[in-house]
Amino acid sequence: MSHQHRSYPNPYKSRLQERIEPGQTLTVKGRAYSSADVFTINFVRGPDFENGDKIFHISVRFSQKKVILNTKEHGNWGKEEIHKNHLKQGEKFDIRIRAHDQRFQVFINNEEFCTYNHRAPLSAIDHFSVEGDCELEHIHWGGRYYPVPFESGISGGLSPGRRVTIYGIVEKKPSEFKINLKKANGDIAYHFNPRWSAKKVVRNSNVGGWGNEEREGGFPFEKNHIFDIEIANEQYSIQTFVNGDQFCSFAHRTDPHGITGIEVVGDIELIGIVVD
């Protein structure tokens, strides 16, 4: 879950430990080779990656400048769905595939790219693979449908050395959203508040009252785009990364060992929270 990339094998082939549930998202981050022709992402039925049913197949093709979506069942491919490929050879990519009851929702580089209606049940998928002309830097599977506002305790607390990553999608007409790291007594140790009207991200704490706002830095959020925010608790400060890039540092105003809960409110769809 870290912003620190590791290397993954290619081809990457994995068995899903649990059945796919609507609301879950597969995230694949990497870099296309400078001479890349094609790479593929496949949701597969059974362990036969070569010949088995491909419940959902994404083929990113550079020479053809196309992204092909399809399903293969009982040895036969269905009708291709063809989209324009905006990815470039040699450049980084971020592809996220979110499962819903009736369709997949595909995001490329944080923007919704297309949807694909299911041609076979989600429950048929028990393996997935990524292979072809790319380096793989990050693969993650998880999430669910969350209510917003959302509030939860953090098991074991968010002590220094731990981090929480929030995955979300900004709504089409946002005003603001807030992420609050809370203490057992209700104090807010860290308040992270992107505001569209000011195009600023306000940081603060509320320990018996609101403190001084911090507003430095840019505004890395866009309407209708997917994002991930990683908040790392360190000994002297809270470090925040947005879409893998360091965004801000917030000096602790209260005991860094006392954070026990998280709250998310505002104009986003929440799709994942991971603490590690």
C-alpha positions in Angstrom: 0.0 0.0 0.0 3.0 2.3 0.2 4.1 5.0 -2.1 7.4 3.1 -2.3 7.1 0.9 -5.3 8.3 -2.7 -5.4 8.8 -4.8 -8.5 6.3 -7.5 -9.4 6.9 -10.5 -11.7 5.6 -10.2 -15.3 3.6 -12.2 -16.2 1.8 -11.7 -12.9 -0.7 -14.5 -12.1 -2.7 -14.7 -9.0 -5.5 -16.7 -7.5 -8.2 -14.7 -5.7 -8.4 -15.8 -2.0 -12.1 -14.8 -1.9 -14.8 -14.3 -4.5 -15.1 -10.9 -6.1 -17.7 -8.8 -4.4 -19.4 -5.7 -6.0 -17.6 -2.6 -4.9 -14.1 -4.1 -5.0 -11.4 -2.6 -7.1 -8.3 -4.0 -8.8 -5.5 -1.4 -9.1 -2.6 -2.0 -11.5 0.2 0.6 -11.6 3.3 0.4 -13.8 5.2 1.7 -16.7 4.9 0.7 -20.4 8.1 -0.3 -22.0 9.6 2.3 -24.4 9.0 -0.1 -27.2 5.7 -1.5 -25.9 3.3 -3.1 -28.3 0.6 -4.7 -26.0 -0.1 -5.7 -22.4 -3.2 -7.3 -21.0 -5.2 -7.6 -17.8 -7.4 -10.7 -17.5 -10.1 -11.9 -15.0 -10.0 -15.6 -15.5 -12.2 -18.6 -14.5 -10.0 -21.4 -13.2 -6.2 -21.7 -13.2 -5.7 -22.2 -17.0 -4.5 -18.7 -17.8 -3.8 -19.5 -21.5 -6.9 -21.5 -22.5 -9.4 -20.9 -19.8 -12.4 -18.6 -19.9 -11.5 -14.9 -19.7 -14.5 -13.3 -18.0 -13.1 -9.8 -18.6 -10.1 -9.2 -20.9 -8.4 -5.8 -21.4 -5.8 -5.5 -24.2 -3.9 -2.2 -24.3 -2.4 -1.9 -27.7 0.1 0.8 -28.6 0.8 0.2 -32.3 -3.0 0.2 -33.0 -3.6 3.0 -30.4 -6.6 1.0 -29.2 -7.8 -0.6 -25.9 -9.8 -3.8 -26.7 -12.3 -5.2 -24.2 -13.8 -8.6 -24.6 -14.9 -11.9 -23.0 -13.9 -15.4 -23.9 -16.1 -18.3 -22.9 -16.0 -22.0 -23.9 -13.1 -21.2 -26.2 -14.9 -18.5 -28.1 -14.3 -14.7 -28.1 -17.3 -12.4 -28.1 -17.7 -9.1 -29.8 -14.8 -6.6 -29.2 -15.5 -3.3 -27.5 -12.9 -0.8 -28.9 -11.7 2.4 -27.3 -8.9 4.9 -28.1 -5.7 4.3 -26.2 -4.3 7.5 -24.8 -1.4 5.8 -23.0 2.1 6.4 -24.3 5.1 4.0 -24.7 7.6 4.5 -21.9 5.2 6.3 -19.6 3.6 5.4 -16.3 0.0 4.2 -16.1 -2.6 3.6 -13.4 -5.5 1.3 -14.3 -8.3 0.6 -11.9 -11.1 -1.9 -12.5 -14.1 -1.6 -10.2 -16.7 -4.4 -10.0 -20.4 -3.6 -9.8 -23.5 -5.8 -10.0 -24.0 -5.4 -13.7 -20.8 -3.9 -15.0 -17.1 -3.1 -14.6 -16.0 0.5 -14.3 -12.5 1.1 -15.7 -10.4 4.1 -14.8 -7.1 5.0 -16.5 -4.8 7.5 -15.0 -7.5 8.5 -12.4 -10.2 9.3 -14.9 -13.2 7.1 -15.8 -12.3 5.5 -19.1 -15.3 3.2 -19.9 -17.7 0.7 -18.5 -18.2 -2.9 -19.6 -21.4 -4.8 -18.9 -20.9 -8.3 -17.5 -21.2 -11.1 -20.0 -20.6 -13.8 -17.3 -21.2 -13.7 -13.6 -18.7 -12.0 -11.3 -18.7 -15.2 -9.2 -17.1 -17.1 -12.1 -13.8 -15.1 -11.6 -11.2 -16.8 -9.3 -7.9 -15.8 -10.9 -6.5 -12.7 -12.6 -3.3 -11.9 -14.6 -1.3 -9.0 -15.9 1.2 -9.6 -18.6 2.9 -8.0 -21.6 5.1 -5.1 -22.4 5.2 -3.3 -19.0 6.9 -3.1 -15.7 4.5 -3.7 -12.8 5.0 -1.5 -9.7 1.9 -1.9 -7.7 -1.0 -4.4 -7.6 -3.8 -4.2 -5.1 -7.2 -5.9 -4.8 -9.8 -4.8 -2.3 -12.4 -2.3 -1.1 -16.2 -2.4 -0.9 -19.2 -0.1 -1.0 -18.9 2.4 2.0 -21.5 4.8 3.3 -20.5 8.4 3.4 -20.3 9.9 6.0 -18.1 7.1 7.2 -16.6 6.6 10.7 -14.6 3.7 12.1 -12.2 2.8 14.8 -8.7 1.9 13.8 -7.8 -1.5 15.2 -4.7 -1.1 17.4 -4.7 2.7 16.8 -2.7 4.6 14.2 0.5 4.8 16.2 3.7 6.2 14.7 5.0 3.9 12.0 1.5 3.1 10.7 -0.4 4.6 7.8 -3.9 4.7 6.4 -4.7 4.9 2.7 -8.0 6.2 1.6 -9.3 5.4 -2.0 -12.1 7.5 -3.4 -13.8 9.1 -6.4 -14.6 12.8 -6.4 -18.2 13.5 -7.2 -19.2 15.4 -10.4 -20.1 18.6 -8.5 -18.0 18.7 -5.4 -17.9 21.4 -2.7 -15.5 19.8 -0.2 -14.6 16.6 1.6 -12.9 16.0 5.0 -10.7 13.2 6.4 -10.4 13.4 10.2 -8.0 11.3 12.3 -9.7 11.3 15.7 -8.8 10.6 19.3 -10.8 8.6 21.8 -12.2 11.8 23.4 -13.4 13.2 20.1 -10.5 15.5 19.5 -9.3 15.7 15.8 -5.6 15.1 15.7 -5.5 15.8 11.9 -8.1 17.4 9.7 -7.5 17.1 5.9 -10.1 19.2 4.0 -9.9 19.9 0.2 -12.2 22.8 -0.7 -13.2 23.4 -4.4 -14.3 27.0 -3.9 -10.9 28.1 -2.7 -8.9 25.4 -4.6 -7.0 24.8 -1.3 -6.5 21.8 0.9 -6.9 23.0 4.5 -5.1 21.1 7.3 -5.8 21.7 11.0 -6.5 20.0 14.3 -9.2 20.4 16.9 -7.9 19.8 20.4 -10.3 21.6 22.6 -10.9 24.0 19.8 -9.6 24.6 16.2 -6.0 25.6 15.7 -4.3 27.5 13.0 -5.1 26.5 9.4 -2.3 25.3 7.1 -3.1 25.9 3.4 0.2 25.7 1.5 0.6 23.6 -1.6 -1.4 23.0 -4.7 -4.8 21.3 -5.3 -4.3 17.8 -6.6 -8.0 16.8 -6.9 -10.3 16.8 -9.9 -14.0 16.4 -10.3 -15.1 12.9 -11.2 -11.5 11.5 -10.8 -10.3 8.7 -8.7 -7.6 9.3 -6.0 -5.7 7.8 -3.2 -4.5 9.6 -0.1 -1.9 8.0 2.1 -1.6 9.4 5.6 1.5 8.2 7.5 1.9 8.9 11.2 5.5 9.6 12.0 7.2 10.5 15.3 7.1 14.3 14.8 4.6 14.8 12.0 1.9 13.4 9.8 3.0 13.0 6.2 0.3 13.0 3.4 0.8 11.6 -0.1 -1.8 12.1 -2.8 -1.7 9.7 -5.8 1.8 8.6 -4.7 3.3 12.1 -4.5 4.2 13.8 -1.2 1.7 16.6 -0.6 2.3 18.0 2.9 3.8 17.5 6.3 1.7 18.4 9.4 3.6 18.8 12.7 1.8 16.9 15.6 -0.2 19.2 17.9 -1.1 16.3 20.2 0.3 13.0 21.4 0.9 11.0 18.2 0.1 7.7 20.0 -3.5 8.7 20.7 -5.2 8.3 17.2 -7.9 5.7 17.4 -10.4 6.5 14.7 -11.1 7.9 11.2 -13.9 9.8 9.8 -14.6 10.6 6.1 -17.4 13.0 5.1 -18.2 15.1 2.0 -18.6 14.9 -1.8 -16.8 11.7 -2.6 -17.5 8.1 -3.2 -15.4 6.1 -0.8 -14.1 2.9 -2.3 -11.4 1.6 0.0 -9.6 2.2 3.3 -6.5 0.2 4.3 -4.5 0.5 7.5 -1.0 -0.9 7.6 
